[in-house]
Every structure is written in C-alpha cells, then in structure tokens.
Amino acid sequence: MAFLLAAMLLLAAASGLAVVLTRDPRRQVFALAGNGLVLTLLFLVLQAPDVALSELAVGTAATPLLFLAALAAVRINRKRDAADTGGPE
C-alpha cells in the first residue's frame, strides 16, 4: 500500500509539473484533465471515494470543458475582430 501511495504521489507531482510547463493553452487543458484523472486515482488509493468522484466530475470533466469553451470563444472573437479591421488573423 505504501508503494502504491508513493507512486501515485510522484505521478500527481509529475502531472502537475506537466500542466505548469506546457505552453500551448489547448495542450495545457488536456494536461489539466490528465492531472485531474491522476488526482482521482490518488483519492481512490487514499480511500476517499466521495472526494474522488468530485474530482472526477470537476477536475477531469467540467473545468477542462469550460476552459476549452473559453479558448474557442477567444479564437472566434479574434477571427471576427481581424475580419472587421481587415488585419491579419
């Protein structure tokens, strides 16, 4: 059990580092979703299934989807603004 916990903690640290070091916003959202999944597994190892389900719903699904929607809205607005001003995209 101690080995599994140590492995999950290291994996959580590595996935968190991947989120921070990723430069492209879309890839960062997917790294964030992966980090949420790793944290879900960590909470399962820690025998906290209610927290794991919350992390699965919020950290792995809802938050990344909201970030992707925001990125899409920004992209659409940039294209629209560039078309309005006649400038490059």
KOLGU-4560 file (N, C-alpha, C; in nm, 3 decimals, padded with zeros to 5 digits):
<recs>
<n_xx: 00.082 n_yy: -00.119 n_zz: 00.000 ca_xx: 00.000 ca_yy: 00.000 ca_zz: 00.000 c_xx: 00.086 c_yy: 00.126 c_zz: 00.000 mol: A seq: 1 type: MET>
<n_xx: 00.197 n_yy: 00.123 n_zz: 00.075 ca_xx: 00.284 ca_yy: 00.241 ca_zz: 00.082 c_xx: 00.350 c_yy: 00.266 c_zz: -00.052 mol: A seq: 2 type: ALA>
<n_xx: 00.386 n_yy: 00.159 n_zz: -00.123 ca_xx: 00.446 ca_yy: 00.177 ca_zz: -00.256 c_xx: 00.346 c_yy: 00.239 c_zz: -00.353 mol: A seq: 3 type: PHE>
<n_xx: 00.222 n_yy: 00.193 n_zz: -00.349 ca_xx: 00.119 ca_yy: 00.247 ca_zz: -00.438 c_xx: 00.093 c_yy: 00.394 c_zz: -00.408 mol: A seq: 4 type: LEU>
<n_xx: 00.090 n_yy: 00.430 n_zz: -00.281 ca_xx: 00.069 ca_yy: 00.569 ca_zz: -00.242 c_xx: 00.186 c_yy: 00.656 c_zz: -00.287 mol: A seq: 5 type: LEU>
<n_xx: 00.307 n_yy: 00.608 n_zz: -00.269 ca_xx: 00.424 ca_yy: 00.684 ca_zz: -00.312 c_xx: 00.426 c_yy: 00.702 c_zz: -00.463 mol: A seq: 6 type: ALA>
<n_xx: 00.388 n_yy: 00.598 n_zz: -00.535 ca_xx: 00.384 ca_yy: 00.606 ca_zz: -00.681 c_xx: 00.279 c_yy: 00.705 c_zz: -00.727 mol: A seq: 7 type: ALA>
<n_xx: 00.164 n_yy: 00.705 n_zz: -00.663 ca_xx: 00.057 ca_yy: 00.798 ca_zz: -00.701 c_xx: 00.095 c_yy: 00.943 c_zz: -00.668 mol: A seq: 8 type: MET>
<n_xx: 00.164 n_yy: 00.963 n_zz: -00.557 ca_xx: 00.208 ca_yy: 01.098 ca_zz: -00.522 c_xx: 00.311 c_yy: 01.149 c_zz: -00.623 mol: A seq: 9 type: LEU>
<n_xx: 00.402 n_yy: 01.063 n_zz: -00.664 ca_xx: 00.500 ca_yy: 01.102 ca_zz: -00.765 c_xx: 00.432 c_yy: 01.130 c_zz: -00.900 mol: A seq: 10 type: LEU>
<n_xx: 00.334 n_yy: 01.048 n_zz: -00.933 ca_xx: 00.261 ca_yy: 01.069 ca_zz: -01.058 c_xx: 00.180 c_yy: 01.200 c_zz: -01.053 mol: A seq: 11 type: LEU>
<n_xx: 00.123 n_yy: 01.231 n_zz: -00.938 ca_xx: 00.050 ca_yy: 01.357 ca_zz: -00.922 c_xx: 00.144 c_yy: 01.476 c_zz: -00.935 mol: A seq: 12 type: ALA>
<n_xx: 00.262 n_yy: 01.465 n_zz: -00.878 ca_xx: 00.360 ca_yy: 01.573 ca_zz: -00.890 c_xx: 00.405 c_yy: 01.590 c_zz: -01.034 mol: A seq: 13 type: ALA>
<n_xx: 00.426 n_yy: 01.479 n_zz: -01.103 ca_xx: 00.469 ca_yy: 01.485 ca_zz: -01.243 c_xx: 00.360 c_yy: 01.543 c_zz: -01.332 mol: A seq: 14 type: ALA>
<n_xx: 00.235 n_yy: 01.505 n_zz: -01.309 ca_xx: 00.127 ca_yy: 01.558 ca_zz: -01.392 c_xx: 00.103 c_yy: 01.706 c_zz: -01.363 mol: A seq: 15 type: SER>
<n_xx: 00.120 n_yy: 01.748 n_zz: -01.239 ca_xx: 00.109 ca_yy: 01.889 ca_zz: -01.205 c_xx: 00.220 c_yy: 01.970 c_zz: -01.270 mol: A seq: 16 type: GLY>
<n_xx: 00.340 n_yy: 01.915 n_zz: -01.273 ca_xx: 00.452 ca_yy: 01.980 ca_zz: -01.340 c_xx: 00.428 c_yy: 01.990 c_zz: -01.490 mol: A seq: 17 type: LEU>
<n_xx: 00.367 n_yy: 01.888 n_zz: -01.547 ca_xx: 00.336 ca_yy: 01.892 ca_zz: -01.690 c_xx: 00.236 c_yy: 02.003 c_zz: -01.722 mol: A seq: 18 type: ALA>
<n_xx: 00.140 n_yy: 02.024 n_zz: -01.634 ca_xx: 00.044 ca_yy: 02.133 ca_zz: -01.654 c_xx: 00.115 c_yy: 02.267 c_zz: -01.654 mol: A seq: 19 type: VAL>
<n_xx: 00.206 n_yy: 02.285 n_zz: -01.559 ca_xx: 00.275 ca_yy: 02.413 ca_zz: -01.545 c_xx: 00.371 c_yy: 02.438 c_zz: -01.660 mol: A seq: 20 type: VAL>
<n_xx: 00.438 n_yy: 02.336 n_zz: -01.707 ca_xx: 00.541 ca_yy: 02.354 ca_zz: -01.810 c_xx: 00.487 c_yy: 02.356 c_zz: -01.952 mol: A seq: 21 type: LEU>
<n_xx: 00.363 n_yy: 02.317 n_zz: -01.972 ca_xx: 00.305 ca_yy: 02.317 ca_zz: -02.105 c_xx: 00.274 c_yy: 02.460 c_zz: -02.147 mol: A seq: 22 type: THR>
<n_xx: 00.313 n_yy: 02.499 n_zz: -02.269 ca_xx: 00.298 ca_yy: 02.636 ca_zz: -02.313 c_xx: 00.172 c_yy: 02.661 c_zz: -02.395 mol: A seq: 23 type: ARG>
<n_xx: 00.132 n_yy: 02.564 n_zz: -02.476 ca_xx: 00.015 ca_yy: 02.579 ca_zz: -02.562 c_xx: -00.112 c_yy: 02.564 c_zz: -02.477 mol: A seq: 24 type: ASP>
<n_xx: -00.203 n_yy: 02.662 n_zz: -02.484 ca_xx: -00.322 ca_yy: 02.656 ca_zz: -02.397 c_xx: -00.408 c_yy: 02.531 c_zz: -02.417 mol: A seq: 25 type: PRO>
<n_xx: -00.424 n_yy: 02.487 n_zz: -02.541 ca_xx: -00.507 ca_yy: 02.367 ca_zz: -02.563 c_xx: -00.443 c_yy: 02.244 c_zz: -02.502 mol: A seq: 26 type: ARG>
<n_xx: -00.313 n_yy: 02.230 n_zz: -02.520 ca_xx: -00.244 ca_yy: 02.115 ca_zz: -02.460 c_xx: -00.245 c_yy: 02.125 c_zz: -02.308 mol: A seq: 27 type: ARG>
<n_xx: -00.240 n_yy: 02.247 n_zz: -02.259 ca_xx: -00.243 ca_yy: 02.266 ca_zz: -02.115 c_xx: -00.378 c_yy: 02.222 c_zz: -02.056 mol: A seq: 28 type: GLN>
<n_xx: -00.485 n_yy: 02.245 n_zz: -02.130 ca_xx: -00.617 ca_yy: 02.200 ca_zz: -02.083 c_xx: -00.620 c_yy: 02.047 c_zz: -02.075 mol: A seq: 29 type: VAL>
<n_xx: -00.564 n_yy: 01.981 n_zz: -02.175 ca_xx: -00.562 ca_yy: 01.835 ca_zz: -02.171 c_xx: -00.470 c_yy: 01.783 c_zz: -02.061 mol: A seq: 30 type: PHE>
<n_xx: -00.361 n_yy: 01.853 n_zz: -02.037 ca_xx: -00.274 ca_yy: 01.816 ca_zz: -01.925 c_xx: -00.347 c_yy: 01.836 c_zz: -01.792 mol: A seq: 31 type: ALA>
<n_xx: -00.428 n_yy: 01.940 n_zz: -01.783 ca_xx: -00.507 ca_yy: 01.964 ca_zz: -01.663 c_xx: -00.609 c_yy: 01.851 c_zz: -01.642 mol: A seq: 32 type: LEU>
<n_xx: -00.670 n_yy: 01.806 n_zz: -01.749 ca_xx: -00.764 ca_yy: 01.694 ca_zz: -01.738 c_xx: -00.691 c_yy: 01.567 c_zz: -01.694 mol: A seq: 33 type: ALA>
<n_xx: -00.573 n_yy: 01.545 n_zz: -01.748 ca_xx: -00.492 ca_yy: 01.430 ca_zz: -01.705 c_xx: -00.453 c_yy: 01.440 c_zz: -01.559 mol: A seq: 34 type: GLY>
<n_xx: -00.421 n_yy: 01.560 n_zz: -01.515 ca_xx: -00.388 ca_yy: 01.582 ca_zz: -01.375 c_xx: -00.510 c_yy: 01.552 c_zz: -01.287 mol: A seq: 35 type: ASN>
<n_xx: -00.628 n_yy: 01.591 n_zz: -01.332 ca_xx: -00.749 ca_yy: 01.560 ca_zz: -01.257 c_xx: -00.772 c_yy: 01.410 c_zz: -01.246 mol: A seq: 36 type: GLY>
<n_xx: -00.741 n_yy: 01.339 n_zz: -01.353 ca_xx: -00.757 ca_yy: 01.193 ca_zz: -01.351 c_xx: -00.658 c_yy: 01.129 c_zz: -01.254 mol: A seq: 37 type: LEU>
<n_xx: -00.535 n_yy: 01.178 n_zz: -01.255 ca_xx: -00.435 ca_yy: 01.125 ca_zz: -01.161 c_xx: -00.476 c_yy: 01.154 c_zz: -01.017 mol: A seq: 38 type: VAL>
<n_xx: -00.527 n_yy: 01.274 n_zz: -00.992 ca_xx: -00.572 ca_yy: 01.306 ca_zz: -00.857 c_xx: -00.692 c_yy: 01.220 c_zz: -00.816 mol: A seq: 39 type: LEU>
<n_xx: -00.778 n_yy: 01.189 n_zz: -00.913 ca_xx: -00.890 ca_yy: 01.098 ca_zz: -00.884 c_xx: -00.839 c_yy: 00.963 c_zz: -00.838 mol: A seq: 40 type: THR>
<n_xx: -00.739 n_yy: 00.911 n_zz: -00.909 ca_xx: -00.681 ca_yy: 00.782 ca_zz: -00.870 c_xx: -00.612 c_yy: 00.791 c_zz: -00.734 mol: A seq: 41 type: LEU>
<n_xx: -00.546 n_yy: 00.904 n_zz: -00.708 ca_xx: -00.482 ca_yy: 00.922 ca_zz: -00.578 c_xx: -00.586 c_yy: 00.920 c_zz: -00.466 mol: A seq: 42 type: LEU>
<n_xx: -00.697 n_yy: 00.986 n_zz: -00.486 ca_xx: -00.801 ca_yy: 00.986 ca_zz: -00.383 c_xx: -00.861 c_yy: 00.847 c_zz: -00.364 mol: A seq: 43 type: PHE>
<n_xx: -00.867 n_yy: 00.769 n_zz: -00.470 ca_xx: -00.914 ca_yy: 00.630 ca_zz: -00.456 c_xx: -00.815 c_yy: 00.548 c_zz: -00.374 mol: A seq: 44 type: LEU>
<n_xx: -00.686 n_yy: 00.569 n_zz: -00.398 ca_xx: -00.584 ca_yy: 00.498 ca_zz: -00.320 c_xx: -00.592 c_yy: 00.539 c_zz: -00.173 mol: A seq: 45 type: VAL>
<n_xx: -00.623 n_yy: 00.666 n_zz: -00.149 ca_xx: -00.637 ca_yy: 00.715 ca_zz: -00.011 c_xx: -00.771 c_yy: 00.677 c_zz: 00.052 mol: A seq: 46 type: LEU>
<n_xx: -00.852 n_yy: 00.600 n_zz: -00.019 ca_xx: -00.981 ca_yy: 00.550 ca_zz: 00.026 c_xx: -01.079 c_yy: 00.663 c_zz: 00.058 mol: A seq: 47 type: GLN>
<n_xx: -01.085 n_yy: 00.758 n_zz: -00.036 ca_xx: -01.181 ca_yy: 00.868 ca_zz: -00.026 c_xx: -01.264 c_yy: 00.871 c_zz: -00.154 mol: A seq: 48 type: ALA>
<n_xx: -01.359 n_yy: 00.778 n_zz: -00.168 ca_xx: -01.432 ca_yy: 00.767 ca_zz: -00.294 c_xx: -01.521 c_yy: 00.889 c_zz: -00.324 mol: A seq: 49 type: PRO>
<n_xx: -01.574 n_yy: 00.954 n_zz: -00.221 ca_xx: -01.658 ca_yy: 01.070 ca_zz: -00.245 c_xx: -01.576 c_yy: 01.187 c_zz: -00.300 mol: A seq: 50 type: ASP>
<n_xx: -01.458 n_yy: 01.206 n_zz: -00.248 ca_xx: -01.369 ca_yy: 01.311 ca_zz: -00.299 c_xx: -01.322 c_yy: 01.274 c_zz: -00.440 mol: A seq: 51 type: VAL>
<n_xx: -01.298 n_yy: 01.146 n_zz: -00.463 ca_xx: -01.255 ca_yy: 01.101 ca_zz: -00.595 c_xx: -01.363 c_yy: 01.127 c_zz: -00.700 mol: A seq: 52 type: ALA>
<n_xx: -01.488 n_yy: 01.101 n_zz: -00.666 ca_xx: -01.596 ca_yy: 01.128 ca_zz: -00.761 c_xx: -01.610 c_yy: 01.277 c_zz: -00.788 mol: A seq: 53 type: LEU>
<n_xx: -01.592 n_yy: 01.358 n_zz: -00.686 ca_xx: -01.598 ca_yy: 01.503 ca_zz: -00.705 c_xx: -01.485 c_yy: 01.550 c_zz: -00.795 mol: A seq: 54 type: SER>
<n_xx: -01.366 n_yy: 01.499 n_zz: -00.772 ca_xx: -01.251 ca_yy: 01.536 ca_zz: -00.855 c_xx: -01.270 c_yy: 01.487 c_zz: -00.998 mol: A seq: 55 type: GLU>
<n_xx: -01.329 n_yy: 01.372 n_zz: -01.014 ca_xx: -01.355 ca_yy: 01.321 ca_zz: -01.149 c_xx: -01.451 c_yy: 01.412 c_zz: -01.223 mol: A seq: 56 type: LEU>
<n_xx: -01.556 n_yy: 01.454 n_zz: -01.156 ca_xx: -01.656 ca_yy: 01.539 ca_zz: -01.221 c_xx: -01.603 c_yy: 01.680 c_zz: -01.247 mol: A seq: 57 type: ALA>
<n_xx: -01.538 n_yy: 01.738 n_zz: -01.148 ca_xx: -01.496 ca_yy: 01.878 ca_zz: -01.160 c_xx: -01.359 c_yy: 01.890 c_zz: -01.226 mol: A seq: 58 type: VAL>
<n_xx: -01.260 n_yy: 01.820 n_zz: -01.173 ca_xx: -01.123 ca_yy: 01.837 ca_zz: -01.219 c_xx: -01.092 c_yy: 01.771 c_zz: -01.351 mol: A seq: 59 type: GLY>
<n_xx: -01.165 n_yy: 01.665 n_zz: -01.384 ca_xx: -01.135 ca_yy: 01.593 ca_zz: -01.507 c_xx: -01.231 c_yy: 01.629 c_zz: -01.619 mol: A seq: 60 type: THR>
<n_xx: -01.353 n_yy: 01.667 n_zz: -01.588 ca_xx: -01.452 ca_yy: 01.692 ca_zz: -01.693 c_xx: -01.497 c_yy: 01.838 c_zz: -01.701 mol: A seq: 61 type: ALA>
<n_xx: -01.552 n_yy: 01.891 n_zz: -01.596 ca_xx: -01.617 ca_yy: 02.023 ca_zz: -01.604 c_xx: -01.519 c_yy: 02.137 c_zz: -01.628 mol: A seq: 62 type: ALA>
<n_xx: -01.415 n_yy: 02.145 n_zz: -01.549 ca_xx: -01.320 ca_yy: 02.256 ca_zz: -01.563 c_xx: -01.249 c_yy: 02.255 c_zz: -01.698 mol: A seq: 63 type: THR>
<n_xx: -01.195 n_yy: 02.142 n_zz: -01.744 ca_xx: -01.134 ca_yy: 02.144 ca_zz: -01.877 c_xx: -01.232 c_yy: 02.180 c_zz: -01.990 mol: A seq: 64 type: PRO>
<n_xx: -01.356 n_yy: 02.135 n_zz: -01.978 ca_xx: -01.455 ca_yy: 02.170 ca_zz: -02.080 c_xx: -01.483 c_yy: 02.320 c_zz: -02.080 mol: A seq: 65 type: LEU>
<n_xx: -01.490 n_yy: 02.380 n_zz: -01.962 ca_xx: -01.510 ca_yy: 02.525 ca_zz: -01.955 c_xx: -01.391 c_yy: 02.600 c_zz: -02.014 mol: A seq: 66 type: LEU>
<n_xx: -01.270 n_yy: 02.553 n_zz: -01.986 ca_xx: -01.152 ca_yy: 02.617 ca_zz: -02.043 c_xx: -01.150 c_yy: 02.603 c_zz: -02.195 mol: A seq: 67 type: PHE>
<n_xx: -01.187 n_yy: 02.487 n_zz: -02.247 ca_xx: -01.192 ca_yy: 02.470 ca_zz: -02.392 c_xx: -01.296 c_yy: 02.560 c_zz: -02.456 mol: A seq: 68 type: LEU>
<n_xx: -01.410 n_yy: 02.576 n_zz: -02.391 ca_xx: -01.514 ca_yy: 02.667 ca_zz: -02.443 c_xx: -01.464 c_yy: 02.811 c_zz: -02.443 mol: A seq: 69 type: ALA>
<n_xx: -01.392 n_yy: 02.850 n_zz: -02.337 ca_xx: -01.338 ca_yy: 02.986 ca_zz: -02.332 c_xx: -01.233 c_yy: 03.007 c_zz: -02.440 mol: A seq: 70 type: ALA>
<n_xx: -01.147 n_yy: 02.909 n_zz: -02.462 ca_xx: -01.047 ca_yy: 02.921 ca_zz: -02.567 c_xx: -01.111 c_yy: 02.930 c_zz: -02.705 mol: A seq: 71 type: LEU>
<n_xx: -01.218 n_yy: 02.855 n_zz: -02.727 ca_xx: -01.288 ca_yy: 02.862 ca_zz: -02.855 c_xx: -01.353 c_yy: 02.998 c_zz: -02.873 mol: A seq: 72 type: ALA>
<n_xx: -01.410 n_yy: 03.054 n_zz: -02.768 ca_xx: -01.472 ca_yy: 03.186 ca_zz: -02.777 c_xx: -01.368 c_yy: 03.293 c_zz: -02.807 mol: A seq: 73 type: ALA>
<n_xx: -01.253 n_yy: 03.284 n_zz: -02.745 ca_xx: -01.146 ca_yy: 03.380 ca_zz: -02.772 c_xx: -01.100 c_yy: 03.370 c_zz: -02.916 mol: A seq: 74 type: VAL>
<n_xx: -01.088 n_yy: 03.249 n_zz: -02.964 ca_xx: -01.044 ca_yy: 03.228 ca_zz: -03.103 c_xx: -01.145 c_yy: 03.284 c_zz: -03.202 mol: A seq: 75 type: ARG>
<n_xx: -01.273 n_yy: 03.262 n_zz: -03.176 ca_xx: -01.378 ca_yy: 03.314 ca_zz: -03.265 c_xx: -01.378 c_yy: 03.466 c_zz: -03.263 mol: A seq: 76 type: ILE>
<n_xx: -01.362 n_yy: 03.525 n_zz: -03.144 ca_xx: -01.359 ca_yy: 03.671 ca_zz: -03.134 c_xx: -01.238 c_yy: 03.731 c_zz: -03.204 mol: A seq: 77 type: ASN>
<n_xx: -01.124 n_yy: 03.664 n_zz: -03.197 ca_xx: -01.005 ca_yy: 03.713 ca_zz: -03.268 c_xx: -01.028 c_yy: 03.713 c_zz: -03.419 mol: A seq: 78 type: ARG>
<n_xx: -01.087 n_yy: 03.605 n_zz: -03.469 ca_xx: -01.113 ca_yy: 03.598 ca_zz: -03.613 c_xx: -01.213 c_yy: 03.704 c_zz: -03.655 mol: A seq: 79 type: LYS>
<n_xx: -01.316 n_yy: 03.725 n_zz: -03.575 ca_xx: -01.417 ca_yy: 03.826 ca_zz: -03.608 c_xx: -01.358 c_yy: 03.966 c_zz: -03.605 mol: A seq: 80 type: ARG>
<n_xx: -01.277 n_yy: 03.995 n_zz: -03.503 ca_xx: -01.213 ca_yy: 04.126 ca_zz: -03.492 c_xx: -01.115 c_yy: 04.151 c_zz: -03.605 mol: A seq: 81 type: ASP>
<n_xx: -01.042 n_yy: 04.047 n_zz: -03.644 ca_xx: -00.948 ca_yy: 04.061 ca_zz: -03.755 c_xx: -01.022 c_yy: 04.085 c_zz: -03.886 mol: A seq: 82 type: ALA>
<n_xx: -01.138 n_yy: 04.021 n_zz: -03.903 ca_xx: -01.217 ca_yy: 04.042 ca_zz: -04.025 c_xx: -01.278 c_yy: 04.182 c_zz: -04.027 mol: A seq: 83 type: ALA>
<n_xx: -01.316 n_yy: 04.233 n_zz: -03.909 ca_xx: -01.375 ca_yy: 04.367 ca_zz: -03.901 c_xx: -01.274 c_yy: 04.475 c_zz: -03.932 mol: A seq: 84 type: ASP>
<n_xx: -01.150 n_yy: 04.457 n_zz: -03.887 ca_xx: -01.048 ca_yy: 04.560 ca_zz: -03.907 c_xx: -00.969 c_yy: 04.538 c_zz: -04.035 mol: A seq: 85 type: THR>
<n_xx: -00.984 n_yy: 04.424 n_zz: -04.097 ca_xx: -00.912 ca_yy: 04.394 ca_zz: -04.220 c_xx: -00.767 c_yy: 04.356 c_zz: -04.198 mol: A seq: 86 type: GLY>
<n_xx: -00.732 n_yy: 04.330 n_zz: -04.074 ca_xx: -00.596 ca_yy: 04.292 ca_zz: -04.040 c_xx: -00.574 c_yy: 04.143 c_zz: -04.050 mol: A seq: 87 type: GLY>
<n_xx: -00.450 n_yy: 04.101 n_zz: -04.027 ca_xx: -00.422 ca_yy: 03.957 ca_zz: -04.032 c_xx: -00.481 c_yy: 03.886 c_zz: -03.910 mol: A seq: 88 type: PRO>
<n_xx: -00.506 n_yy: 03.759 n_zz: -03.925 ca_xx: -00.565 ca_yy: 03.681 ca_zz: -03.817 c_xx: -00.468 c_yy: 03.655 c_zz: -03.712 mol: A seq: 89 type: GLU>
</recs>
